[in-house]
Amino acid sequence: MMEAFIAGDLFQFGILPALIFLARMSDMTMATLRILFLSRGMKHLAAVLGFFEILIWLVALGQVMQNLTNIFNYIAYAGGFAMGNFVGSWIEEKLAVGKIVIRIITQKDATELCAAFKTRGYGVTKIGAQGMSGPVYITLTVVKRKALPDVVALIHHHHPKAFYSVEDVRAANEGIFPLKKSFFHRSRYQ
């Protein structure tokens, strides 16, 4: 009975490609997150994800190789790859893991902006500098990625024409933000 179902058209051209698609989407989502966690110094979590990523990949690829004449398996495999990248990127944005440095360059004094940052609990450093058309103020703050919308709103409120850039921070030592260690995040790069 089961062999007849597996040999049937519904399974071969519908269910099997759907399973391959889901498996490939899952392993690519894990791959995207694994790379994110590696870049943030979370090597233990990355290793666990890597194990399951490859296990799922082997199962999906094995099914494609066992059914080389089924074009739907190829399409499902490629579609799962693409969708896994999309889903992994979306999850990465929602997780907002890690810290960022925001560099703000203003032509007017940034004292009010710095005070607003301090009121919200963000550390801030203000530096005077020389720009192309005269003196400028460079303001630096290191915050958790989840705080980016709040920081950008403060920038737009106090200096709507300010130039700012955002960069990932792999390691941050000292600072006024509390460091929280989870089971998987026990690296020297805090």
Residue frames as a rotation matrix with the C-alpha (Angstrom) as fourth column:
MET 1
0.569 0.823 0.000 0.00
0.823 -0.569 0.000 0.00
0.000 0.000 -1.000 0.00
MET 2
0.562 -0.430 -0.706 2.74
0.082 -0.821 0.565 2.46
-0.823 -0.376 -0.427 0.99
GLU 3
-0.520 -0.805 0.285 4.90
0.340 0.112 0.934 1.48
-0.784 0.583 0.215 -1.99
ALA 4
-0.126 0.572 0.810 1.98
0.990 0.014 0.144 2.14
0.071 0.820 -0.568 -4.34
PHE 5
0.829 0.430 -0.358 1.48
0.491 -0.866 0.097 5.58
-0.269 -0.256 -0.929 -2.79
ILE 6
0.172 -0.867 -0.468 5.19
-0.023 -0.478 0.878 6.47
-0.985 -0.140 -0.102 -3.11
ALA 7
-0.678 -0.429 0.597 5.24
0.521 0.292 0.802 5.27
-0.519 0.855 0.025 -6.73
GLY 8
0.258 0.912 0.319 2.06
0.922 -0.134 -0.363 7.23
-0.289 0.388 -0.876 -7.55
ASP 9
-0.093 -0.239 0.967 1.95
0.726 -0.681 -0.098 10.49
0.681 0.693 0.237 -9.49
LEU 10
0.824 0.456 0.336 0.63
0.112 -0.712 0.693 12.51
0.555 -0.534 -0.638 -6.53
PHE 11
0.775 -0.591 -0.226 3.69
0.324 0.064 0.944 11.65
-0.543 -0.804 0.241 -4.46
GLN 12
0.005 -0.868 0.496 6.25
0.940 0.173 0.294 11.86
-0.341 0.465 0.817 -7.29
PHE 13
-0.395 -0.143 0.907 5.05
0.710 -0.675 0.203 15.14
0.583 0.724 0.368 -8.80
GLY 14
0.426 0.618 0.661 3.45
0.005 -0.732 0.682 16.85
0.905 -0.287 -0.315 -5.81
ILE 15
0.998 0.058 -0.005 4.42
0.002 0.048 0.999 15.69
0.058 -0.997 0.048 -2.35
LEU 16
0.417 -0.909 -0.027 8.08
0.879 0.396 0.265 14.81
-0.230 -0.134 0.964 -3.00
PRO 17
-0.187 -0.501 0.845 8.89
0.655 -0.704 -0.272 18.14
0.732 0.503 0.460 -4.70
ALA 18
0.599 0.458 0.656 7.09
-0.174 -0.726 0.666 19.97
0.782 -0.513 -0.355 -1.87
LEU 19
0.935 -0.298 -0.191 9.17
0.296 0.364 0.883 18.09
-0.193 -0.883 0.429 0.71
ILE 20
0.056 -0.949 0.309 12.37
0.994 0.025 -0.103 18.84
0.091 0.313 0.945 -1.21
PHE 21
0.074 0.057 0.996 11.38
0.273 -0.961 0.035 22.51
0.959 0.269 -0.087 -1.40
LEU 22
0.881 0.337 0.333 10.71
-0.214 -0.345 0.914 22.67
0.423 -0.876 -0.232 2.36
ALA 23
0.705 -0.684 -0.188 13.93
0.650 0.516 0.558 20.82
-0.284 -0.515 0.809 3.21
ARG 24
-0.130 -0.793 0.595 16.04
0.916 -0.326 -0.235 23.07
0.380 0.515 0.768 0.99
MET 25
0.326 0.316 0.891 14.32
0.008 -0.943 0.331 26.19
0.945 -0.101 -0.310 2.31
SER 26
0.997 0.070 -0.032 15.03
0.027 0.075 0.997 25.03
0.072 -0.995 0.073 5.87
ASP 27
0.410 -0.908 -0.085 18.70
0.866 0.359 0.347 24.26
-0.285 -0.216 0.934 5.28
MET 28
-0.197 -0.489 0.850 19.32
0.712 -0.667 -0.219 27.56
0.674 0.562 0.480 3.45
THR 29
0.672 0.449 0.590 17.58
-0.125 -0.716 0.687 29.49
0.730 -0.535 -0.425 6.22
MET 30
0.904 -0.389 -0.176 19.89
0.317 0.335 0.887 27.75
-0.286 -0.858 0.427 8.68
ALA 31
0.099 -0.914 0.394 22.89
0.990 0.049 -0.134 28.53
0.103 0.403 0.909 6.46
THR 32
0.129 0.018 0.991 22.04
0.259 -0.966 -0.016 32.23
0.957 0.258 -0.130 6.43
LEU 33
0.881 0.255 0.398 21.62
-0.300 -0.349 0.888 32.30
0.366 -0.902 -0.231 10.20
ARG 34
0.715 -0.683 -0.148 24.77
0.666 0.603 0.438 30.21
-0.210 -0.413 0.886 10.73
ILE 35
-0.090 -0.758 0.646 26.84
0.817 -0.427 -0.387 32.76
0.569 0.493 0.658 8.82
LEU 36
0.393 0.315 0.864 25.24
-0.171 -0.898 0.405 35.56
0.904 -0.307 -0.299 10.85
PHE 37
0.997 0.032 0.074 26.03
-0.079 0.194 0.978 33.83
0.017 -0.980 0.196 14.13
LEU 38
0.393 -0.918 0.051 29.62
0.919 0.394 -0.004 33.10
-0.017 0.049 0.999 13.04
SER 39
-0.117 -0.444 0.888 30.15
0.512 -0.794 -0.329 36.75
0.851 0.416 0.320 12.14
ARG 40
0.499 0.363 0.787 28.85
-0.452 -0.666 0.593 37.74
0.739 -0.652 -0.168 15.59
GLY 41
-0.489 -0.828 0.275 31.21
-0.709 0.193 -0.678 35.35
0.508 -0.526 -0.682 17.38
MET 42
0.187 0.639 0.747 28.50
-0.895 0.424 -0.139 32.85
-0.406 -0.642 0.650 18.39
LYS 43
-0.472 -0.546 -0.693 30.46
-0.836 0.527 0.154 29.81
0.281 0.651 -0.705 17.26
HIS 44
-0.891 0.161 0.424 28.61
-0.093 0.851 -0.518 27.23
-0.444 -0.501 -0.743 19.39
LEU 45
0.110 0.992 -0.062 25.20
-0.163 -0.043 -0.986 28.13
-0.980 0.119 0.157 18.01
ALA 46
0.206 -0.121 -0.971 26.67
-0.961 -0.213 -0.178 28.27
-0.185 0.970 -0.160 14.49
ALA 47
-0.813 -0.570 -0.122 28.06
-0.581 0.807 0.106 24.74
0.038 0.157 -0.987 14.91
VAL 48
-0.555 0.695 0.457 24.69
0.120 0.611 -0.783 23.34
-0.823 -0.380 -0.422 16.02
LEU 49
0.426 0.721 -0.546 22.93
-0.443 -0.361 -0.821 25.02
-0.789 0.591 0.166 13.10
GLY 50
-0.162 -0.600 -0.784 25.63
-0.985 0.055 0.161 23.77
-0.054 0.798 -0.600 10.72
PHE 51
-0.885 -0.131 0.446 25.04
-0.197 0.975 -0.105 20.17
-0.421 -0.181 -0.889 11.81
PHE 52
-0.091 0.950 0.298 21.30
0.312 0.311 -0.898 20.32
-0.946 0.012 -0.325 11.09
GLU 53
0.316 0.132 -0.940 21.83
-0.704 -0.631 -0.325 22.37
-0.636 0.764 -0.106 7.93
ILE 54
-0.539 -0.626 -0.563 24.03
-0.842 0.408 0.352 19.70
0.009 0.664 -0.748 6.35
LEU 55
-0.798 0.320 0.510 21.84
0.097 0.904 -0.416 16.85
-0.594 -0.282 -0.753 7.59
ILE 56
0.268 0.952 -0.146 18.78
0.048 -0.164 -0.985 18.37
-0.962 0.257 -0.090 5.91
TRP 57
0.166 -0.289 -0.943 20.79
-0.902 -0.430 -0.027 19.22
-0.398 0.855 -0.332 2.78
LEU 58
-0.842 -0.538 0.039 21.94
-0.491 0.795 0.356 15.60
-0.223 0.281 -0.934 2.44
VAL 59
-0.417 0.778 0.470 18.36
0.363 0.617 -0.698 14.33
-0.833 -0.120 -0.540 2.69
ALA 60
0.493 0.635 -0.594 17.09
-0.252 -0.549 -0.797 16.83
-0.832 0.543 -0.111 0.09
LEU 61
-0.094 -0.619 -0.780 19.96
-0.970 -0.119 0.211 16.20
-0.224 0.777 -0.589 -2.32
GLY 62
-0.849 -0.208 0.486 19.56
-0.196 0.978 0.075 12.44
-0.491 -0.031 -0.871 -1.87
GLN 63
0.038 0.953 0.299 15.94
0.303 0.275 -0.913 12.64
-0.952 0.125 -0.278 -2.96
VAL 64
0.527 0.071 -0.847 16.84
-0.671 -0.577 -0.466 14.67
-0.522 0.814 -0.256 -6.04
MET 65
-0.457 -0.821 -0.342 19.58
-0.874 0.345 0.342 12.19
-0.163 0.455 -0.875 -6.96
GLN 66
-0.707 0.254 0.660 17.24
0.082 0.956 -0.281 9.20
-0.702 -0.144 -0.697 -6.53
ASN 67
0.306 0.894 0.327 14.70
0.644 0.059 -0.763 10.78
-0.701 0.444 -0.558 -8.87
LEU 68
-0.578 -0.728 -0.369 16.87
0.227 -0.578 0.784 12.31
-0.784 0.369 0.499 -11.62
THR 69
-0.763 0.305 0.570 14.13
0.612 0.059 0.788 12.14
0.207 0.951 -0.232 -14.25
ASN 70
0.287 0.919 -0.270 11.68
0.958 -0.271 0.098 14.30
0.017 -0.286 -0.958 -12.28
ILE 71
-0.371 -0.432 0.822 12.12
0.546 -0.818 -0.183 17.95
0.751 0.381 0.539 -13.36
PHE 72
0.585 0.678 0.445 9.82
-0.004 -0.546 0.838 19.10
0.811 -0.492 -0.317 -10.54
ASN 73
0.717 -0.415 -0.560 12.43
0.689 0.301 0.659 17.98
-0.105 -0.859 0.502 -8.01
TYR 74
-0.362 -0.876 0.319 15.02
0.911 -0.404 -0.077 20.25
0.197 0.263 0.945 -9.66
ILE 75
-0.147 0.405 0.903 12.63
0.151 -0.892 0.425 23.18
0.977 0.199 0.070 -9.61
ALA 76
0.858 0.496 -0.133 11.72
0.164 -0.019 0.986 22.49
0.487 -0.868 -0.097 -5.98
TYR 77
0.323 -0.833 -0.449 15.40
0.940 0.227 0.255 22.24
-0.111 -0.504 0.857 -5.02
ALA 78
-0.597 -0.562 0.572 16.28
0.671 -0.741 -0.029 25.56
0.440 0.367 0.820 -6.69
GLY 79
0.128 0.745 0.655 13.12
0.028 -0.663 0.748 27.25
0.991 -0.078 -0.106 -5.39
GLY 80
0.834 0.138 -0.534 13.85
0.496 0.237 0.835 26.10
0.242 -0.962 0.129 -1.86
PHE 81
-0.195 -0.971 -0.142 17.37
0.981 -0.189 -0.051 27.52
0.023 -0.150 0.988 -2.15
ALA 82
-0.563 0.012 0.826 16.02
0.291 -0.933 0.213 30.92
0.773 0.360 0.522 -3.20
MET 83
0.474 0.837 0.274 13.25
-0.043 -0.289 0.956 30.97
0.879 -0.466 -0.101 -0.61
GLY 84
0.576 -0.333 -0.746 15.65
0.803 0.401 0.441 29.87
0.152 -0.853 0.499 2.13
ASN 85
-0.589 -0.785 0.192 17.88
0.755 -0.619 -0.217 32.86
0.289 0.017 0.957 1.42
PHE 86
-0.298 0.576 0.761 14.87
-0.079 -0.809 0.582 35.16
0.951 0.114 0.286 1.60
VAL 87
0.731 0.633 -0.255 13.50
0.150 0.216 0.965 33.62
0.666 -0.743 0.063 4.81
GLY 88
0.208 -0.748 -0.630 16.95
0.970 0.239 0.036 33.58
0.123 -0.619 0.776 6.45
SER 89
-0.717 -0.453 0.530 17.47
0.452 -0.881 -0.142 37.26
0.531 0.137 0.836 5.65
TRP 90
0.084 0.850 0.521 14.01
-0.187 -0.500 0.846 38.12
0.979 -0.168 0.117 6.97
ILE 91
0.764 0.153 -0.627 14.64
0.511 0.451 0.732 36.22
0.395 -0.880 0.266 10.23
GLU 92
-0.250 -0.944 -0.214 18.06
0.945 -0.189 -0.268 37.88
0.213 -0.269 0.939 10.55
GLU 93
-0.553 0.114 0.825 16.41
0.039 -0.986 0.162 41.30
0.832 0.122 0.541 10.32
LYS 94
0.508 0.846 0.162 13.84
-0.194 -0.070 0.978 40.36
0.839 -0.529 0.128 12.96
LEU 95
0.556 -0.376 -0.741 16.43
0.786 0.530 0.320 38.89
0.272 -0.760 0.590 15.34
ALA 96
0.695 -0.359 0.623 18.67
-0.204 -0.929 -0.309 41.96
0.690 0.087 -0.719 15.01
VAL 97
0.811 -0.449 -0.375 21.52
0.582 0.547 0.602 40.16
-0.065 -0.707 0.704 16.76
GLY 98
-0.072 -0.994 0.081 24.62
0.984 -0.084 -0.158 42.05
0.164 0.068 0.984 17.79
LYS 99
0.277 0.016 -0.961 25.75
0.451 -0.885 0.115 45.62
-0.848 -0.465 -0.253 18.10
ILE 100
0.395 -0.144 0.907 26.25
0.857 -0.298 -0.420 48.40
0.331 0.944 0.006 15.58
VAL 101
-0.435 -0.471 -0.767 28.14
0.604 -0.785 0.140 51.66
-0.668 -0.403 0.626 15.54
ILE 102
0.573 0.626 0.529 26.30
0.819 -0.465 -0.337 54.66
0.036 0.626 -0.779 14.18
ARG 103
-0.567 -0.779 -0.268 28.46
0.719 -0.627 0.300 57.53
-0.402 -0.022 0.916 12.92
ILE 104
0.582 0.800 0.145 26.59
0.800 -0.533 -0.275 60.82
-0.143 0.276 -0.951 12.60
ILE 105
-0.645 -0.763 0.045 28.14
0.752 -0.622 0.218 63.85
-0.138 0.174 0.975 10.91
THR 106
0.546 0.836 -0.055 26.43
0.829 -0.548 -0.113 67.21
-0.125 0.016 -0.992 11.43
GLN 107
-0.177 -0.567 0.805 27.34
0.601 -0.710 -0.368 70.75
0.780 0.419 0.466 10.46
LYS 108
0.233 0.319 0.919 25.66
-0.534 -0.748 0.395 72.16
0.813 -0.582 -0.004 13.57
ASP 109
-0.651 -0.514 0.559 26.54
-0.724 0.201 -0.659 71.40
0.227 -0.834 -0.503 17.17
ALA 110
-0.154 0.552 -0.820 25.22
-0.146 0.808 0.571 67.99
0.977 0.207 -0.044 18.23
THR 111
-0.912 -0.247 0.327 24.95
-0.330 -0.027 -0.944 68.68
0.242 -0.969 -0.056 21.98
GLU 112
-0.133 0.946 0.295 21.15
-0.957 -0.046 -0.286 68.27
-0.257 -0.321 0.912 22.01
LEU 113
0.457 0.236 -0.858 21.41
-0.599 0.794 -0.101 65.03
0.658 0.560 0.504 20.06
CYS 114
-0.520 -0.735 -0.434 24.03
-0.079 0.548 -0.833 63.71
0.850 -0.399 -0.343 22.50
ALA 115
-0.776 0.306 0.552 21.78
-0.621 -0.211 -0.755 64.66
-0.115 -0.928 0.353 25.43
ALA 116
0.304 0.930 -0.204 18.87
-0.952 0.304 -0.035 62.80
0.029 0.205 0.978 23.81
PHE 117
0.134 -0.349 -0.927 21.06
-0.272 0.887 -0.373 59.72
0.953 0.302 0.024 23.36
LYS 118
-0.848 -0.529 0.034 22.14
-0.147 0.173 -0.974 59.88
0.509 -0.831 -0.224 27.01
THR 119
-0.376 0.803 0.462 18.52
-0.912 -0.232 -0.339 60.28
-0.166 -0.548 0.820 28.14
ARG 120
0.613 0.622 -0.486 17.66
-0.730 0.681 -0.050 57.04
0.300 0.386 0.872 26.34
GLY 121
0.705 -0.366 0.608 20.64
-0.298 0.625 0.721 55.27
-0.644 -0.689 0.332 27.91
TYR 122
0.849 -0.442 0.291 22.90
0.485 0.431 -0.761 55.17
0.211 0.787 0.580 24.86
GLY 123
0.172 -0.879 -0.446 26.60
0.539 -0.295 0.789 55.87
-0.824 -0.376 0.423 25.20
VAL 124
0.885 0.159 0.437 27.79
0.456 -0.475 -0.752 58.65
0.087 0.865 -0.493 22.94
THR 125
-0.089 -0.931 -0.354 31.05
0.689 -0.314 0.653 60.29
-0.719 -0.186 0.669 21.88
LYS 126
0.928 0.364 0.084 31.21
0.326 -0.678 -0.659 63.67
-0.183 0.639 -0.747 20.14
ILE 127
-0.093 -0.995 0.044 34.26
0.767 -0.043 0.641 64.73
-0.636 0.093 0.766 18.15
GLY 128
0.611 0.173 -0.772 34.97
-0.261 -0.877 -0.403 68.01
-0.747 0.448 -0.490 16.39
ALA 129
-0.075 -0.615 0.785 36.35
0.709 0.521 0.476 67.60
-0.702 0.592 0.397 12.88
GLN 130
-0.375 -0.113 -0.920 37.01
-0.471 -0.831 0.295 69.46
-0.798 0.544 0.258 9.66
GLY 131
0.288 0.558 0.778 34.73
0.499 0.607 -0.619 68.69
-0.818 0.567 -0.104 6.72
MET 132
-0.208 -0.352 0.912 34.96
0.978 -0.059 0.201 69.71
-0.017 0.934 0.357 3.08
SER 133
0.025 0.298 0.954 33.16
0.436 -0.862 0.258 73.00
0.900 0.409 -0.151 3.67
GLY 134
-0.061 -0.124 0.990 34.15
-0.656 -0.743 -0.133 73.79
0.753 -0.657 -0.036 7.25
PRO 135
-0.829 -0.296 0.474 33.87
-0.558 0.421 -0.715 72.45
0.012 -0.857 -0.515 10.78
VAL 136
0.091 0.838 -0.538 31.64
-0.450 0.517 0.729 69.43
0.889 0.176 0.424 11.45
TYR 137
-0.181 -0.060 0.982 30.71
-0.959 0.231 -0.163 67.33
-0.217 -0.971 -0.099 14.46
ILE 138
-0.312 0.032 -0.950 31.11
-0.376 0.914 0.154 63.57
0.873 0.405 -0.273 14.44
THR 139
-0.008 0.404 0.915 28.94
-0.988 0.135 -0.068 61.71
-0.151 -0.905 0.399 16.91
LEU 140
-0.527 -0.228 -0.818 29.51
-0.400 0.916 0.003 58.01
0.749 0.329 -0.575 17.55
THR 141
-0.015 0.498 0.867 27.28
-0.968 0.211 -0.138 55.62
-0.251 -0.841 0.479 19.42
VAL 142
-0.819 -0.197 -0.538 27.41
-0.316 0.939 0.136 51.84
0.478 0.282 -0.832 19.82
VAL 143
-0.207 0.851 0.483 23.99
-0.921 -0.003 -0.389 50.28
-0.330 -0.526 0.784 20.35
LYS 144
-0.488 0.196 0.851 22.21
0.179 0.976 -0.122 46.97
-0.854 0.093 -0.511 19.96
ARG 145
-0.980 0.076 0.186 20.88
0.181 -0.066 0.981 46.48
0.087 0.995 0.051 16.43
LYS 146
-0.204 0.973 -0.103 17.33
0.960 0.220 0.172 46.43
0.190 -0.064 -0.980 17.77
ALA 147
0.092 0.198 -0.976 17.79
0.605 -0.790 -0.103 50.06
-0.791 -0.581 -0.192 18.86
LEU 148
-0.778 -0.513 0.363 18.55
0.584 -0.376 0.719 51.31
-0.232 0.771 0.592 15.32
PRO 149
-0.096 0.778 0.621 15.01
0.766 -0.341 0.545 52.61
0.636 0.528 -0.563 14.56
ASP 150
0.719 0.341 -0.606 14.98
0.682 -0.518 0.517 54.59
-0.137 -0.784 -0.605 17.82
VAL 151
-0.133 -0.871 -0.472 18.42
0.541 -0.463 0.702 56.09
-0.831 -0.162 0.533 17.15
VAL 152
-0.718 -0.091 0.691 17.53
0.685 -0.274 0.675 57.01
0.128 0.957 0.259 13.55
ALA 153
0.364 0.912 0.189 14.34
0.790 -0.410 0.456 58.69
0.493 -0.017 -0.870 14.79
LEU 154
0.550 -0.244 -0.799 16.41
0.569 -0.590 0.572 60.77
-0.611 -0.770 -0.186 17.24
ILE 155
-0.585 -0.806 0.090 18.81
0.579 -0.338 0.742 61.75
-0.568 0.486 0.664 14.46
HIS 156
-0.457 0.473 0.753 15.97
0.740 -0.268 0.617 62.83
0.494 0.839 -0.228 12.18
HIS 157
0.612 0.728 -0.310 14.31
0.769 -0.455 0.449 64.77
0.185 -0.513 -0.838 15.00
HIS 158
0.525 -0.463 -0.714 17.41
0.377 -0.626 0.683 66.72
-0.763 -0.627 -0.154 16.06
HIS 159
-0.337 -0.695 -0.635 19.37
-0.451 -0.472 0.757 66.90
-0.826 0.542 -0.154 12.77
PRO 160
0.608 0.715 0.344 17.16
-0.067 0.479 -0.875 66.03
-0.791 0.509 0.339 9.78
LYS 161
0.880 -0.300 -0.368 19.97
-0.427 -0.164 -0.889 66.79
0.206 0.940 -0.273 7.30
ALA 162
0.205 -0.847 0.491 22.67
-0.781 0.160 0.603 64.86
-0.590 -0.507 -0.629 9.14
PHE 163
0.190 -0.275 -0.942 24.74
-0.676 0.659 -0.329 62.26
0.712 0.700 -0.061 7.33
TYR 164
0.169 -0.194 0.966 24.91
-0.858 0.454 0.241 58.97
-0.485 -0.870 -0.089 9.18
SER 165
-0.051 -0.229 -0.972 26.32
-0.661 0.737 -0.139 55.53
0.749 0.635 -0.189 8.50
VAL 166
0.608 0.328 0.723 25.77
-0.755 0.522 0.398 52.22
-0.247 -0.788 0.565 10.26
GLU 167
-0.118 -0.707 -0.697 28.36
-0.683 0.568 -0.460 49.46
0.721 0.422 -0.550 10.63
ASP 168
0.812 0.319 -0.488 28.33
0.046 0.799 0.599 46.08
0.581 -0.509 0.635 12.36
VAL 169
0.119 -0.753 0.647 30.50
-0.964 -0.243 -0.106 45.67
0.237 -0.611 -0.755 15.44
ARG 170
0.192 -0.113 -0.975 32.10
-0.091 0.987 -0.132 42.26
0.977 0.114 0.179 15.87
ALA 171
-0.060 -0.284 -0.957 33.53
0.914 0.371 -0.167 42.95
0.402 -0.884 0.238 19.31
ALA 172
0.280 0.134 0.951 32.90
-0.189 -0.963 0.192 45.65
0.941 -0.233 -0.244 21.89
ASN 173
-0.199 -0.433 -0.879 34.80
0.831 0.401 -0.385 45.93
0.519 -0.807 0.280 25.14
GLU 174
-0.825 0.001 -0.565 33.66
0.425 -0.658 -0.622 48.11
-0.372 -0.753 0.542 28.01
GLY 175
-0.698 0.617 0.363 30.88
0.031 -0.481 0.876 50.61
0.715 0.623 0.316 27.36
ILE 176
-0.766 0.443 0.466 27.70
-0.632 -0.382 -0.674 51.49
-0.120 -0.811 0.572 29.18
PHE 177
0.213 0.854 -0.474 25.51
-0.834 0.412 0.368 48.73
0.510 0.317 0.800 27.76
PRO 178
0.175 -0.124 0.977 25.08
-0.758 0.616 0.215 45.60
-0.629 -0.778 0.014 29.90
LEU 179
-0.492 -0.380 -0.783 26.57
-0.780 0.593 0.202 42.40
0.388 0.710 -0.588 28.52
LYS 180
0.362 0.686 0.631 24.29
-0.815 0.562 -0.144 39.41
-0.453 -0.462 0.762 28.69
LYS 181
-0.709 -0.645 -0.284 25.79
-0.705 0.644 0.297 35.95
-0.009 0.411 -0.912 28.20
SER 182
0.553 0.832 -0.032 23.57
-0.832 0.550 -0.066 33.18
-0.037 0.063 0.997 26.92
PHE 183
0.563 -0.305 0.769 24.49
-0.069 0.909 0.411 29.51
-0.824 -0.284 0.491 26.81
PHE 184
0.633 -0.257 0.731 25.51
0.752 0.427 -0.501 29.67
-0.183 0.867 0.464 23.14
HIS 185
0.678 -0.344 0.650 27.20
0.136 -0.810 -0.570 33.07
0.723 0.475 -0.502 23.32
ARG 186
0.884 -0.459 -0.091 30.20
0.074 -0.055 0.996 32.49
-0.462 -0.887 -0.014 25.53
SER 187
0.496 -0.742 0.451 32.93
0.776 0.145 -0.614 33.79
0.390 0.654 0.648 23.30
ARG 188
-0.250 -0.689 -0.681 35.70
0.854 -0.488 0.180 36.23
-0.456 -0.536 0.710 23.96
TYR 189
-0.887 -0.023 0.462 34.11
0.318 -0.757 0.572 38.64
0.336 0.654 0.678 21.47
GLN 190
-0.038 0.875 -0.483 31.50
0.976 -0.072 -0.207 40.30
-0.216 -0.479 -0.851 23.65
